[in-house]
Amino acid sequence: MAIKYSEKVIEHFIKPQNVGEIPDADAIATEGSPACGDMITYTLKIDPDTRVVEDIKFRSFGCASNIATASMATLIAKGKTTDEIKAMKHRDLTKSLDGLPAVKMHCSVLAIEALKSAIHKWEVDHGYAVDEIIKLDKKEVWKALADVLNPRTGLSLIEAKLVNKIEIEQDEGRVFVELLLCDMDELYAEAIEEEMQEHIHAIPGARKVLVQFKRCHHSGMHGPEEHLV
Amino acid sequence: MIYFDNNDTTPLHPDVLEAMLPYLKDKFANPSSLHNLGLEAESAVDEARSRIAEAIGCKPKELIFTSGATESNNFAILGSARARPSRKHLIISVVEHASVLNVAKRLEDEGYRVTKLLVDNQGYVSSDALRKALDEDTFLVSIVHANHEIGVIQDVKSLAEIAHEKDAWFHTDAAQALGKIPFNVEDFGVDLASFNGHKLHGPKGIGALYFNRKTRPKRLMEGAPQEFDLRPGTENVPAIVGFGRAVEIAVQDLNEVTTHLKLLVNRLTEGLSEIPDTLLNGPPPDERMPGNLNVTLLYIEGEAILMHLSNRGICVSSGSACSSKSLTPSTVLTSIGLLHEEAHGAIRYSLSRFNTAEEVEEVIEKTGEVVELLRAMTAFVPEKHSERQGGKSFYRQR
């Protein structure tokens, strides 16, 4: 399969903006890992009074869309307040890039996640936010799965209503997720599970994550058995 | 444009196109028709079959045309399973093409036992492992002859001998091997073999399957009795003619082309090995399928490398997860022990007779340029992010 990128993506991939790192950065965050082949590091300068991002640079280990989304993220973030950045969605990024192939949509999630994580750390350091104590519960797992996309559709597992069941044994740090998987998604089962593992393991206290697929013959239109809002 | 992706597909040889043209124009008839035009088409198919049969050392009636090596692999494995219903065990290796791996998976779903032989860190299947896996229930052993990603060439002769000790049939996927390394079914003692037209400057959509009287697989499709009643459907005459001509040319020029490719790949290997933190994936160049080279350029990602090279007019392919449809890294690369981070930076260069020494120099130079550009912006800090520390040498110890 040849992956078709928009001209904007190609432009940012070939000539990425704001590459490098700010030596005396106020905020820094790395998300992703070399094993996933998808990793971004941002360094930022933020005005402590106005909370405006004055400068931002990035480094990337990843594919063309990883580089392009990070480049676009720096352009959008520069001049914005931390509140404005916190309100950003990964779709805002892909829109600015004239779209991404569904299979690459996860790159825009990583680009936004990494940026928000840098902002959050900075806000905590400067007393604008508190580091909430995150405990392993259904809500957190739900939130983690909202960042995992189905590469076929580019929709998150939550949006597409693919999560059928979540069970948690807090004492042992055990998480069980049952996911609806239709025939067309079978190709991506391994990639989806890897992403789920990574995102759920990022929740403090999650030690053992078990993912089970429940085969279905429709295209992911099922609703969850239980609502977890 | 420089095309170094010949293990993916090759350009048509001009003589092959020439041979095909009449069958796309005036000689269009159906070989099953009884009129003169039909007979003419039929003899063209017969002649192509004879040429290919001669090249691989079998009788024409032991060779049927298919739509390509994927169909041939499906046919060999499923057809053998159906032909030997009392045996329920299949042996393959982990470095097979998807058209073998996924057929094996289907049989597994049907209740068959499947053993996947592991390989060493250069990609070789071990005879001992095969001997251990074999039993009286094994209907088929299917091991690829030359691997498409790392160019490792298996000793199919020894492996076939071992398979026969337990009366298992032996199939080899020779899609990459045909026309690049000497291949003779009788010398090798294989029972079934898959071939392809478009890897040796023939047309796409055409392949062949060798079998013999003892090892006749059951047909998978029903229809009219074409191809010795094994594979129904009107023959793809122009493609068959082109395939025949392509094999004839490849066999005729084999030594000359091999020498040419060895020179080019040796220089390419030397040039790329000078880029720091580069690893060779698979066996040393003199053991590989001619024209194939696979390296990992550490700390950067394959799709990005590929696209920057493409932007500079160079076509290669990558084993990276990001450039694969399923978003998982190449199983061939992980099965020879590459970490995911190493598989992500894998680039395959595959050359053909039409490539030149000047092109090799340009590819070395441009690869260096792209690596420098991407490493300058990478977020990958080796000391921090890699579990594999220490000196990295280009050649892997076996």
Interface residues (C-beta under 8 A of the other chain):
Chain A: M1 I3 F13 I14 P16 V19 G20 T30 S33 P34 A35 C36 G37 D38 M39 I40 T41 F58 R59 S60 F61 G62 C63 A64 N66 I67 V103 P151 L187 Y188 E190 A191 E194
Chain B: Y299 I300 E301 G302 E303 A304 M307 H308 N311 S320 A321 C322 S323 K325 S326 L327 T328 P329 L339 H340 E341 H344 A376 M377 T378 A379 F380 H385 S386
